[in-house]
């Protein structure tokens, strides 16, 4: 039953959702929603019943002490609301949780019930997948929708994907069938450095979300965290010549593919974002992760293989051998 007595009437509300698990490589998407909730001091107004959607042997509850009293936190999905100020104030309904273990259709219907009751005008679902992308280049963000008209109006791709999907894809399709405009934003995380967190991917998702819904998002320490993350991965990759060569090959492939994008519309978008920010100075992973071709890839954390405890990316697959294994198979 949906209880919304404590929620005020919302202004042009947009629902932004992310789920830990298969659709959340590097924790990039769930961290993005957590950032919005923290920066805008979101207030939780609803939580889905954990008994209905989660297998507690997969996503276990946690016990903690509060003032000497033992309490339990159950894995679930929570909804909060934040008010975004500025010249054009609007509200965001933030959905943050874990990919459900069961009853996905009921799960989506319950979220759509909240969207309907709150007058949500657009649903944006954030996701992150493992891909053949170098950590040294801007994080690729793809915006997709099943609605051809929405794709034209918002400069998005009309999704043509076929294959295994997660709760992000299911929720987007549920919205489409219910007549609720829905968009998915996907960040591509380097498969050779998938250990969370990945602040660079989180930052890229927030920048794209900012453009999509036309709000200014306070980024806090994320830009500095993203720079520090890249410097750290640079240092780790430099310690292994094979990894360095592999990264260089990814850079060359990426630069060649995106050469036509280095001018015109891409530059205009970056300049518009710069102007907006200058003018407005105010404020686990069971089952692996989705990959660009829909496969499930187990989490590939840094290897710990030296006495100092420092970490480094795993070596990329060698090419040319009959017994090689791709990290995305």
Secondary structure, 3 states (H helix, E strand, C coil): CCCCCCCCCCCCCEEEEEEECCCEHHHHHHHHHHHHHHHCCCEEEEECCHHHHCCCCCCCCEEEEECCEEEEECCCCEEEEEEECCCCCEEEEEEEEECCCCCHHHHHHHHHHHHHHHCCCEEEEEEEEEECCCCCCCCCEEEEECCHHHHHHCCCEECCCCCCCCHHHHHHHHHHHCCCCEEEEEEEEEHHHCCCCCHHHHHHHHHHHHHHHCCCCCCCCHHHHHHHHHHHHHHHHHCCHHHHHHHHHHHHHHHHHHHHHHCCHHHHHHHHHHHHHHHCCCCCCCCCEEECCCCEECCCCCEECCCCCCEECCCCCCCCCCCCCCCCC
